[in-house]
Amino acid sequence: MAQSVHEFVDDPRNRDILVYVNGALKSRDEAVVSVFDSGFVLGDGVWEGLRVLGGQPLFLDAHLDRLYEGAKAIMLDIGMDRIALTGAIMETLAANHMTDHVHIRVMVTRGVKRTPYQDPRAAIGPATIVMIPEYKTPRPELLERGLKLFTVHVRRGYPDVQDPKLNSHSKLNCITACIQAYTAGADEALMLDPHGFVATCNSTHFFIVRRGEVWTSSGDYCLGGITRANVLRICAKAGIPAHERNFSLTDAYNAEEAFVTGTFAGVVPVREIDGRMIGDGQRGPMVERLQALYRELAQLDSAWRAGMRLA
């Protein structure tokens, strides 16, 4: 049976989490927003998901860059600067006594509207800010067994339609891709760009390995992935040839290895694309090496951030 790359080990502690809602910490049942909220009415907002290691949100600066850049692009005033928002993230983690095996989702919408209408000028209050911290650990078998991908007809579009660089609340493009993939028995959708080249997956970024080289898309039609960028950085440091380039499904089908990247699960192997086995259908040596290098990078970032906070 297909399972999402975001499948996690259920943790009973999640029943008692405290959720940050506009400066207040609420129990899971009490954490609500208005039915007139811009995010509920229209998906008008931006968000980030962060992993937490050693009590530190990993790669926080890069995530905040993306959040604030997205907010500026859609003329959304978050109402908190980076220092204040970081403080709120740390306050939420501390209130929940969370240090490891945690994922926190930070969501910002344009706030409450006076009527459910798309015009942003109908917003009558400040931005709505919600943070949901949960104990989430990727299923270990997923990191070894890998994913089945299915190429969907839903394309990643041009930036003048909806810019793929925006990590917006409006995700119907990716949701319809996800639906097509799981109804086909796959775990994740592989999406092409408008020219027919491989772009990305519906919730992760896609890589292949060919003749010892790591390839990923040009990046023109996908979100600016934090983990994607970290893997490219890891490759450069380790002397692994890595390229952002256009490539086709034929290249992907004939790859020695393939994998996806994302904040939640890190580096995850791909064992099958459209019924074609990738390599021998097992996690390959390059993926295993990159998983180890990514874990090291995460540990270094956590230790550096902890040191910065103590300085």
ABEGO torsion letter per residue (X at the ends): XBBBAABBBBBAAAAABBBBBGGBBBBAAABBBBAABAAAAAGBEBBBBBBBBGGBBBGAAAAAAAAAAAAAAAGBBAGBBAAAAAAAAAAAAAAAGBABGBBBBBBBBAEBBABBBABAAABABBBBBBBBBBBBBBBAAAAAAEBBBBBBABBBBBAAABBAABBBABAAAAAAAAAAAAAAGBABBBBBBAAGBBABBAABBBBBBBGGBBBBBAGAABBBBAAAAAAAAAAAAAGBBBBBBBBBAAAAAABABBBBBBAAAEBBBBABBGGBBBEAGBBBAAAAAAAAAAAAAAAAAAAAAAAAAAX
